[in-house]
């Protein structure tokens, strides 16, 4: 039985569990084990055995997650928790947020807890005393089960929490610092914090992006930066992802190859072709540590390690075998990774590249770059639409220059500067100034691309089968090298990309789930009225930009009337974000602050 098929079946068994509408009972695990023992004795059922092993592993992991979840009866209850801060705190403007590993947990009001939460996401509404990784605290916490907002085709916060292994969220009501007890990961996080402070002190123009690219700390990136990166399709370049791990691996491979050349020339070392692969894994591991071992970087490191191992052992695995084995290893080590969009994006991108480039070498670098970006646009676009993400054709132009510039110039300079910082601060400063200048050039280029009037394609499909069909046609386009077949597929893809909208009713009301607050959209043919704009949760997330706007952009047109009932944050918090990004014809306000914020628009006070 082929290795790639075995690996795929194992991964399928693990990941299938997370998409079932119910939690499989222990009896299902026992039944799967019995069938597994039976299938091992019959070669014809061997594929089934790999699937069943994966299914058993998925059931064990899902049940463990369920056991660790905070019980529903404990929601909004106070508990006394002792444990360790395990992440760098995020400054969210009005609070700091961090991961907290539980050592002891006891109730303050009701009986014994029936579950065993181990990892919490905690908010502390004070910024005077920032926690540090490895700090041991005793907190009085108000906890709740992982939950999100229930809006169509938008970011699922609850699923994100589960993918991160978070068992409960909560906020601090009382705190007592006990001591510091730091392990290796805490020491790495402290090093990252120190490097961040050192970079910020130098006053670089784009320090926030240097920190994001070098240390994986992206909280300082401005909303307008995110909007620019989104419009130009380069978000994957501006935060550390699997692509950056590949850049670091390439740098390590080249550095070790250069070091080996004089040793081979003088005869001090025999031809050791595998040593540069150790260098690539070493550099990639160091970069993943600097990024805080985020799930995408660990996933990329797994894929790279499998590739390096196959080359060191001189195993001639195909691209499909490599990605299949990587998928199985990720399923074993990160079974919850399938709940993240980044999982589908990373494996989808690698699959597109394997299909597009296998057996088609191209010695012309420019032609190869253009073809690669074009194939990614055609083959990867359907994956984005399947995940309810917009497709920006301008990303083709932006990535054509931004990818090699970031990979071969910007990231290596930042990495070398960070590695030199403890050894030679002056040299590190020089390199970081170069990086700051390169970021200035890159942002200017992205601004020019964003000004090109290209269409933005939003997933407005009447059926869930439509994006699947786009994926299928896109993969056929990149897989079939026949020119005339590609022309036919392009004519099929073009109308599909713009979607088929469902017939709109004469009158509709949509109530957005914005947590505590209100946002309600009334639509008639040619007219839209939005009543309230929901809250601003933090400087990085507000209902206007992140909940309401994505829905409005799926169909063209302005907001004819916006009503802001009063100035409280839970009703007016998203107003400014909407004002900046969509045309508003008329505003009715019930408070002076909102009236002032509506300057430049046609505005009136609400009247009784």
C-alpha positions in Angstrom: 0.0 0.0 0.0 1.4 3.4 -1.0 2.7 5.6 1.8 0.9 8.7 0.6 -2.5 6.9 0.6 -1.9 5.5 4.1 -0.9 9.0 5.4 -4.0 10.6 3.9 -6.3 8.0 5.3 -4.9 8.5 8.8 -5.2 12.3 8.6 -8.8 11.9 7.2 -9.7 9.8 10.2 -8.3 12.3 12.7 -9.9 15.3 11.1 -13.3 13.8 10.3 -14.1 13.8 14.1 -14.0 17.6 14.3 -16.6 18.1 11.6 -19.3 15.7 13.0 -22.3 17.4 14.5 -22.0 15.4 17.7 -19.2 14.2 20.1 -18.5 10.5 19.4 -19.1 8.4 22.6 -16.6 6.0 24.1 -18.5 3.2 22.6 -17.5 4.4 19.1 -13.9 4.3 20.2 -14.2 0.7 21.3 -16.1 -0.3 18.1 -13.4 1.3 16.0 -10.7 -0.6 17.9 -12.5 -3.9 17.4 -12.8 -3.3 13.6 -9.2 -2.2 13.6 -8.1 -5.6 15.1 -10.2 -7.4 12.6 -8.9 -5.4 9.6 -5.2 -6.0 10.5 -5.6 -9.7 9.7 -6.9 -9.0 6.2 -4.6 -7.2 3.7 -7.6 -6.1 1.6 -8.8 -4.1 4.6 -5.5 -2.5 5.4 -6.5 1.0 4.1 -9.4 0.8 6.5 -7.0 0.2 9.4 -5.1 3.4 8.8 -8.4 5.4 8.7 -9.5 3.7 11.9 -6.2 4.5 13.7 -6.7 8.1 12.8 -10.4 8.0 13.9 -9.4 6.5 17.3 -6.8 9.3 17.8 -9.4 11.9 16.8 -12.0 10.5 19.2 -9.5 10.5 22.1 -8.4 14.1 21.4 -12.0 15.4 21.0 -13.1 13.7 24.2 -10.1 15.1 26.1 -11.0 18.6 24.8 -14.6 18.1 26.0 -13.4 16.9 29.4 -11.2 20.0 29.8 -14.0 22.5 28.7 -15.5 24.6 31.5 -19.0 23.2 32.4 -21.9 25.3 31.2 -23.1 25.6 34.9 -19.8 27.4 35.7 -20.3 30.2 33.2 -20.1 33.6 34.9 -19.0 32.0 38.2 -15.9 33.1 40.2 -13.0 30.7 40.7 -9.7 30.8 42.5 -6.9 29.8 40.1 -3.2 29.4 40.7 -1.0 29.0 37.6 1.6 30.4 35.3 1.5 33.1 32.6 2.5 31.2 29.4 2.4 33.9 26.7 3.5 37.4 26.0 0.6 39.7 27.1 -1.3 41.6 24.4 -1.9 45.3 25.1 -5.5 45.8 24.0 -5.8 49.5 24.9 -8.0 49.0 28.0 -6.7 45.6 29.1 -3.9 43.0 28.7 -4.7 39.5 27.5 -2.6 36.4 28.0 -2.7 32.6 28.2 -2.6 31.1 31.6 -1.7 27.5 32.5 -3.7 26.2 35.5 -2.0 24.4 38.4 -4.9 24.5 40.9 -8.5 25.6 40.4 -11.1 25.8 43.1 -14.7 27.2 43.3 -15.6 30.2 45.4 -19.4 29.8 45.4 -20.7 26.4 44.2 -19.6 22.8 44.5 -16.8 20.8 43.0 -16.0 21.4 39.4 -16.7 18.4 37.2 -14.1 19.2 34.5 -10.4 20.1 34.4 -9.6 23.3 32.5 -5.9 23.5 31.9 -5.4 26.4 29.5 -7.2 29.8 30.0 -7.3 33.0 28.0 -7.4 35.7 30.6 -8.1 39.5 30.3 -6.9 41.8 33.0 -8.4 45.3 32.8 -5.3 47.2 34.0 -2.1 48.1 32.2 0.0 49.5 35.1 1.3 46.1 36.1 2.0 44.1 32.9 2.4 40.4 33.5 5.5 38.6 32.2 5.9 35.0 30.8 6.7 32.6 33.6 5.0 34.7 36.4 3.1 32.6 38.9 -0.2 34.3 40.0 -3.2 33.5 42.1 -6.2 35.0 40.4 -9.8 35.3 41.2 -11.4 34.9 37.8 -14.8 35.2 36.3 -14.9 32.4 33.7 -17.0 31.5 30.8 -17.0 28.7 28.2 -15.3 29.4 24.8 -17.8 31.2 22.7 -18.0 33.5 19.7 -20.5 35.6 17.7 -23.1 33.9 15.5 -22.8 35.8 12.2 -22.9 34.3 8.8 -19.6 33.7 6.9 -17.4 35.5 9.4 -14.6 34.8 11.8 -15.6 32.0 14.2 -14.0 33.1 17.5 -15.1 29.9 19.3 -13.5 27.7 16.7 -10.3 29.7 16.9 -10.2 29.3 20.7 -10.7 25.5 20.4 -7.9 25.4 17.8 -5.6 27.1 20.2 -6.5 24.6 22.9 -8.2 27.2 25.1 -10.6 25.6 27.6 -12.2 28.7 29.1 -11.9 32.5 28.9 -12.2 34.9 31.8 -11.2 38.2 33.4 -9.4 39.1 36.6 -11.4 40.3 39.6 -8.5 40.0 42.1 -4.8 39.1 41.7 -1.8 38.1 43.9 1.7 37.8 42.5 3.5 34.7 44.0 6.8 34.3 42.2 8.5 33.7 38.9 9.2 30.1 37.6 10.3 30.3 34.0 11.0 27.3 31.7 12.7 27.5 28.3 9.7 28.7 26.4 9.2 31.5 29.0 12.8 32.5 28.6 12.4 32.7 24.8 9.3 34.9 25.2 11.2 37.2 27.6 13.9 37.5 25.0 11.3 38.4 22.4 9.9 41.1 24.8 13.4 42.5 25.3 14.1 42.6 21.6 10.8 44.3 21.0 11.6 47.0 23.5 15.1 47.5 22.0 13.6 47.9 18.5 11.0 50.3 19.7 13.6 52.4 21.5 15.5 53.0 18.3 12.6 55.0 16.8 12.4 53.2 13.5 9.6 54.5 11.2 8.3 51.0 10.7 9.2 49.4 14.0 5.8 47.8 14.3 6.4 45.8 11.1 10.0 45.0 12.0 8.7 43.5 15.3 5.9 41.6 13.4 8.3 40.1 10.8 11.2 39.4 13.2 9.4 38.4 16.4 5.8 37.5 15.4 4.4 40.2 17.6 1.7 41.9 15.4 -0.4 43.8 18.0 1.3 47.1 17.0 0.3 46.9 13.4 -2.2 49.7 12.6 -5.7 49.0 11.2 -4.8 51.0 8.0 -1.8 48.7 7.6 -4.1 45.6 7.8 -6.4 47.2 5.2 -3.5 47.9 2.8 -2.2 44.3 3.2 -5.7 42.9 2.6 -6.3 45.0 -0.5 -3.0 43.9 -2.0 -3.1 40.3 -0.9 0.1 40.3 1.1 -1.1 39.6 4.6 0.8 36.3 4.5 4.0 38.3 4.0 3.5 40.8 6.8 3.1 38.3 9.6 5.3 35.3 10.3 3.8 32.3 8.4 4.9 29.1 6.8 6.4 31.1 3.9 8.7 32.9 6.3 9.9 29.6 7.7 10.8 28.7 4.2 12.7 31.9 3.8 14.7 31.2 7.0 15.3 27.6 5.8 16.7 28.8 2.5 19.0 31.3 4.3 20.2 28.5 6.6 20.9 26.2 3.6 22.9 28.9 1.8 24.9 29.9 4.9 25.9 26.3 5.7 26.7 25.7 2.0 29.1 28.7 2.0 30.7 27.5 5.2 31.2 24.1 3.8 33.0 25.3 0.6 36.4 26.1 2.1 36.3 23.0 4.3 35.7 20.9 1.2 38.4 22.8 -0.8 41.1 22.2 1.8 40.1 18.6 2.1 39.1 19.0 5.8 35.7 17.6 5.1 34.4 15.0 2.6 31.4 15.8 0.5 28.6 16.0 3.0 25.6 17.1 0.9 23.2 16.6 3.8 24.8 19.2 6.2 23.1 22.2 4.5 19.8 20.6 5.3 20.7 20.6 9.0 21.4 24.3 8.6 18.0 24.9 7.0 16.2 23.1 9.8 18.3 25.0 12.4 17.6 28.4 11.0 13.9 27.6 10.6 13.7 26.3 14.2 15.3 29.5 15.5 12.9 31.6 13.5 9.9 29.6 14.7 11.1 30.1 18.3 11.3 33.9 17.7 7.8 33.8 16.4 6.6 32.2 19.6 6.0 28.7 18.2 2.7 29.8 16.6 0.7 27.0 15.0 1.4 28.0 11.4 5.2 28.2 12.0 5.2 24.8 13.8 3.2 23.3 11.0 5.7 24.7 8.4 8.6 23.4 10.5 7.1 19.9 10.5 6.8 20.0 6.7 10.3 21.3 6.3 11.7 18.7 8.7 10.1 15.9 6.7 11.6 17.3 3.5 15.0 17.6 5.0 14.8 14.1 6.5 13.9 12.6 3.1 16.9 14.4 1.5 19.3 13.4 4.3 18.3 9.8 4.1 18.2 10.0 0.3 14.6 8.9 0.1 13.2 10.0 -3.3 9.7 11.0 -2.2 7.5 12.8 -4.6 5.9 16.1 -3.7 2.5 14.4 -3.1 4.1 11.9 -0.7 5.9 14.7 1.2 2.7 16.7 1.7 0.7 13.6 2.6 3.3 12.5 5.3 3.4 16.1 6.6 -0.4 16.1 6.8 -0.4 12.9 8.8 2.3 14.2 11.2 0.4 17.4 11.7 -2.8 15.3 12.4 -0.8 13.4 15.0 0.8 16.3 16.7 -1.8 19.1 16.1 -5.2 17.4 15.7 -7.0 20.6 16.3 -5.1 22.5 13.5 -7.9 21.6 11.0 -10.1 24.1 12.8 -7.9 26.9 11.6 -8.2 28.6 8.2 -4.4 28.9 8.1 -4.3 25.0 8.0 -6.3 25.0 4.8 -4.5 27.9 3.3 -1.0 26.5 3.9 -1.7 23.0 2.6 -3.8 24.4 -0.2 -1.0 26.7 -1.3 1.5 23.9 -1.3 -0.9 21.6 -3.2 -1.4 24.3 -5.9 2.4 24.7 -6.3 2.9 21.0 -6.5 0.2 20.7 -9.2 1.4 23.8 -11.1 5.2 23.2 -11.0 5.8 19.5 -11.0 7.7 18.4 -14.0 7.8 21.9 -15.5 11.2 23.3 -14.8 11.8 26.9 -15.9 15.2 28.4 -16.1 14.0 32.0 -16.6 13.4 33.4 -13.1 11.1 36.2 -14.2 8.9 33.9 -16.3 8.8 31.3 -13.4 7.8 34.0 -10.9 5.0 35.3 -13.1 3.7 31.8 -13.8 3.9 30.8 -10.1 1.8 33.9 -9.0 -0.6 33.4 -11.9 -1.1 29.7 -11.0 -1.6 30.6 -7.3 -4.2 33.2 -8.3 -6.1 30.7 -10.5 -5.7 27.6 -8.2 -5.7 29.3 -4.8 -8.6 31.7 -5.4 -11.2 29.0 -5.1 -9.8 27.9 -1.7 -10.1 31.5 -0.5 -13.7 31.8 -1.7 -14.5 28.4 -0.1 -13.3 29.9 3.2 -15.5 32.9 2.7 -12.6 35.2 2.1 -12.5 37.9 -0.6 -10.3 37.5 -3.6 -8.2 40.6 -4.6 -6.7 40.3 -8.2 -4.3 43.1 -7.2 -2.5 40.5 -5.1 -1.1 39.0 -8.3 0.8 42.2 -9.1 1.8 42.9 -5.5 3.1 39.4 -4.7 5.1 39.4 -8.0 7.5 41.8 -6.5 6.7 41.6 -2.7 7.4 37.9 -2.3 11.0 37.9 -3.7 11.8 41.3 -2.1 10.5 40.1 1.3 12.0 36.6 1.1 15.5 37.4 -0.3 16.1 40.8 1.1 13.9 41.9 4.0 13.5 38.8 6.1 17.2 37.8 5.9 18.3 41.3 7.0 15.9 41.3 9.9 16.8 37.8 11.0 20.6 38.5 10.9 20.1 41.7 12.8 18.1 39.9 15.5 20.8 37.2 15.8 23.5 39.8 16.0 21.7 42.0 18.6 23.2 40.3 21.7 26.7 40.2 20.0 27.0 43.5 18.2 24.4 46.1 18.8 25.9 48.6 16.4 25.8 46.2 13.5 22.3 45.2 14.4 21.2 48.8 14.4 22.7 49.3 10.9 20.9 46.3 9.5 17.6 47.2 11.1 17.9 50.7 9.5 18.3 49.0 6.2 15.2 46.9 6.9 13.3 50.1 7.9 14.2 51.7 4.5 13.2 48.5 2.6 9.9 48.5 4.4 9.3 52.1 3.4 9.9 51.1 -0.3 7.7 48.1 0.0 4.8 50.1 1.6 5.1 52.7 -1.1 4.8 50.0 -3.8 1.8 48.5 -2.1 0.1 51.9 -1.9 0.5 52.2 -5.7 -0.9 48.8 -6.3 -3.9 49.5 -4.0 -4.7 52.6 -6.1 -5.2 50.5 -9.2 -8.9 50.2 -9.8 -9.2 46.4 -9.9 -12.4 44.5 -9.0 -12.7 42.8 -5.6 -14.4 39.5 -5.7 -16.5 38.6 -2.6 -18.1 35.1 -2.0 -21.7 35.9 -2.8 -22.7 32.4 -3.9 -26.3 31.1 -3.8 -25.0 27.6 -3.2 -22.1 26.1 -1.3 -21.3 24.0 -4.4 -20.3 27.0 -6.4 -16.9 27.7 -4.7 -16.2 23.9 -4.8 -16.8 24.1 -8.6 -14.4 27.1 -8.8 -11.8 25.1 -6.8 -12.2 22.2 -9.2 -11.9 24.4 -12.4 -9.0 26.2 -10.9 -7.1 23.0 -10.2 -7.9 21.8 -13.7 -6.6 25.0 -15.1 -3.2 24.7 -13.4 -2.9 20.9 -13.9 -3.7 20.8 -17.6 -1.0 22.4 -19.7 -3.0 22.4 -22.9 -3.6 26.0 -23.9 -7.1 25.6 -25.5 -8.3 23.7 -22.5 -7.1 26.5 -20.2 -8.9 29.1 -22.4 -12.2 27.1 -22.0 -11.7 26.8 -18.3 -11.0 30.5 -18.0 -14.4 31.3 -19.7 -16.1 29.0 -17.2 -14.3 30.5 -14.2 -15.0 34.2 -15.0 -18.8 34.0 -14.6 -18.4 31.7 -11.6 -16.1 34.1 -9.7 -18.7 36.8 -9.7 -21.3 34.4 -8.3 -25.0 34.0 -8.7 -26.9 35.9 -6.1 -30.1 34.8 -4.6 -33.2 36.8 -5.4 -33.6 39.6 -2.8 -36.9 40.0 -1.0 -38.9 43.2 -1.1 -38.1 43.8 2.6 -35.6 42.2 4.9 -34.2 42.7 8.4 -30.8 41.3 9.5 -29.9 41.5 13.2 -26.1 41.2 13.7 -24.7 39.4 16.7 -22.4 42.0 18.2 -22.4 40.7 21.7 -23.6 43.4 24.1 -25.0 46.0 21.8 -27.1 46.6 18.7 -26.7 46.5 14.9 -29.6 46.0 12.7 -29.8 46.3 8.9 -33.1 47.0 7.1 -33.0 46.5 3.3 -35.4 47.2 0.5 -34.7 47.4 -3.3 -32.3 50.4 -3.7 -32.4 51.3 0.0 -30.4 50.3 3.1 -30.9 51.5 6.7 -28.5 50.5 9.4 -29.7 51.0 13.0 -26.7 51.3 15.4 -23.2 50.1 14.7 -22.3 47.8 17.6 -19.4 48.1 20.0 -15.7 48.7 19.6 -14.3 45.7 21.5 -10.7 47.0 21.4 -8.4 49.0 19.2 -7.9 45.9 17.0 -11.5 44.7 16.7 -14.8 46.5 16.4 -18.3 45.6 15.1 -18.3 48.2 12.4 -15.2 47.1 10.5 -15.1 43.4 11.4 -18.8 42.3 11.5 -21.0 44.8 9.6 -18.7 46.0 6.9 -17.8 42.5 5.5 -21.5 41.8 5.0 -22.2 45.2 3.3 -19.3 44.8 0.9 -20.8 41.5 -0.5 -23.3 43.6 -2.4 -22.6 47.0 -3.9 -24.1 50.2 -2.7 -23.9 52.7 0.1 -25.7 53.0 3.4 -28.6 55.4 2.6 -29.4 56.0 6.3 -27.4 55.3 9.4 -29.1 55.7 12.8 -27.0 56.0 15.9 -29.5 55.8 18.7 -27.1 57.2 21.5 -23.4 57.6 22.3 -22.8 54.4 24.4 -20.0 52.3 23.0 -22.2 49.2 22.5 -24.3 51.2 20.0 -21.9 53.7 18.5 -18.5 52.0 18.8 -18.4 50.8 15.1 -19.5 54.1 13.6 -16.0 55.6 12.8 -14.8 52.4 11.1 -17.9 52.4 8.9 -17.6 56.1 8.1 -14.0 55.6 6.9 -14.7 52.6 4.6 -18.2 53.0 3.1 -20.3 55.8 1.7 -23.0 57.0 4.1 -25.7 59.3 2.6 -27.4 60.4 5.7 -26.8 60.1 9.5 -29.4 60.4 12.3 -27.8 60.6 15.7 -29.1 60.6 19.3 -26.0 61.9 21.0 -23.6 64.9 20.7 -20.5 62.7 20.4 -21.9 60.8 17.4 -23.1 64.1 15.9 -19.5 65.4 16.1 -18.0 62.2 14.7 -20.4 62.5 11.7 -18.7 65.8 10.6 -18.5 65.9 6.9 -21.7 63.9 6.4 -25.3 65.0 6.0 -26.4 64.6 9.6 -29.4 65.4 11.9 -30.3 64.8 15.5 -33.0 62.2 16.1 -36.3 63.8 17.1 -39.0 62.3 19.3 
